[in-house]
Amino acid sequence: MREECSSFAEKLTGLFSDIIFKTLNVQLVRELDELDVTLAQLQALTYVAEHRDCSVGALAEGLGVTHPAAVKAVDRLARKGLMTRGVSASDHRQAVLNATSQGRQLVNEIRQQRTQRLAQVLNQMAPAERLALIRGLESFVTTALMDEGALHGLCQSCQTLMPTDCKDWISELLPVPAGR
């Protein structure tokens, strides 16, 4: 049976990943070409928006890029007014990065458009198939990362940018900063 064949599963996950990446990210960035933001810059901006007051080193590690590549992305995003670079209160030699309100707005807009595109596909599936896909992905992520809290990390990342009343989110774990 196909579901027992690991090479079929590998090809299927690769195809799924390509569809998600190409259709929901690359194509969207191309369509938003007037923003003059590359996919790498969008990934950096998203990471910083989701990880307030992070360092350049944390950004590089989080994206799996070199420190110079992270610095280059930060410089370009700062020039575009999408990111700020401040000085750490605990170590004046270290920079802290934050997305500007315009940067957070862009990340949220891209996220909403990706969600809409994904919904177009999911809405063509039967409800039972959608639920099975989501449950299967939850199980896969938890098993692959060997971390029951991995899904909470996804929720925390989402709630950092756009706090919602999601029933799966325990809001006390991540206080919403004043001014939101």
C-alpha angles and dihedrals in degrees: 000000000000094000089061095051111095094196089056089049090051092051091045093051090047091052091046090050092049092050092050094044099042100037101036101034116019096039091046093051090049091051090050091051092135088071090066091217121137123217090251090052091048090052090050092047092049092050092050092045090053095043107047118206093011123160127240088250091054090049092050091048093045092053096038093238134124121272092247090052090052091048090051092051091047092050092051094045091047091052088052091052093244098112138031129211116208136168121268114247091218099043117023091197092063125078122221119211129212134171114242119233087261089052093049089047091053092049091049092048092051091046091051092049091049089049091051092050091048090048090055089060096040092049089061090059125083113258092247091052092050091051091047090051093050094045090046092050091047090052093045094051094046092047096043093050092038086221126118088196094058093095090050087056089057090050092047090052091051094045092050090065103030115017110208140172092252108164091221093057122088100208095196089071093066114031113213110239118244115267096044 
